[in-house]
Amino acid sequence: MQENYRDIGESKPEKADFLNKMKMQDWGEFDFSACISWCQQQYPTLPITCIGHSVGAQLIGLAHNNIALSASLSLSGQSGYWRHWDKRQWPK
């Protein structure tokens, strides 16, 4: 399954006014939950697992149907914005 979150890749809307309404939260609430539903429909007998990195690790908690996941692995699920980190902590 090729996935595109809202406003990324081929999911980019033609109308610019849509961008003002789109939130990253929508990726978890709508797009990721749709991905879980698709997996359940296509492979009803298989367990659904998820590997998420960066924002993908955070979105798991926003999907209303995340209980369907049998396992998940979250890697570097923090904000990567450099100003959010104390300069003294950079070497760590």
N, C-alpha and C positions, 0 to 999 in steps of 0.2 A: 504494500500500500504506500503510495507516494503521499506524503502529508505536507500541507502548507497551512501555516497559521494565517489567520486573517491579516491582510495587508502585506503578505510576504510572497514573493515569487509570482506564480500564476493566479494567486488569490488577491492580487492588488486590484482594488476597485477602479472603475473608470472615472467615477465622479470624486473630485477632491473633497467635497463636503462630508463624505463618509469618514474621512480620516479624523475629523474633529470628534466623532462619536466613538471611535474605536479605542478600546483600552486593552492593555496587556492582560488584565483580569479576564477579558472575554476569551482569550486563548485557553485558559483553564476551564472556565465555566461552560463554554460552548464547544470550542474546537477539540480540546482533549477529551471531554466527555463524549463527543461524537465519535472520536477514534476508538474509545473503549466500547461503545455500542456497536460500531462496525465489527470489531474483533469478536464480540459476543455473537453477532449474527452470522459471520462467516465461518467461525470455528467454535461452535457451541460446546464441543466436548473437550477442548483444550484449555489449559490454564492460561491466564493472561498475565504476563509479567511486563515490567517497564524499567527501562534504564533512562534516567534523566540527568542532563548536565546543565548547569547554570539555571536559566529560568525554567528549563524543562524539568528540573528537579523540584522546583517550587510549585509548578502548575498542578502536580498530582493532587495536592490538597484541595484544589478548587473544583475539581470534577465531582459532580453530585453522585456519580456512580463509581467512584474510586474503590468502593468496597468490593467490586468485581475483580480487582487485581489480586492475584495470589501472592505476588512478591513485587518488590520494587527496589531499585538501587539508585540512590541519589548521589551525584558527584558534583562537588563545588557549587552547591545551591545558594551561594551568597551573592550579594551584589558585587560586580566586578569593577564598579566605578572607583577609581583610585582615590578620590577625595573622601570617600567613606572610611578609609583606613588610616589609622594613625601612622605617621611616617616612621615612628620608632618600631612599629610592628612589621614593616616591609621585609626585613631579612627573614622573618619567620615564615 
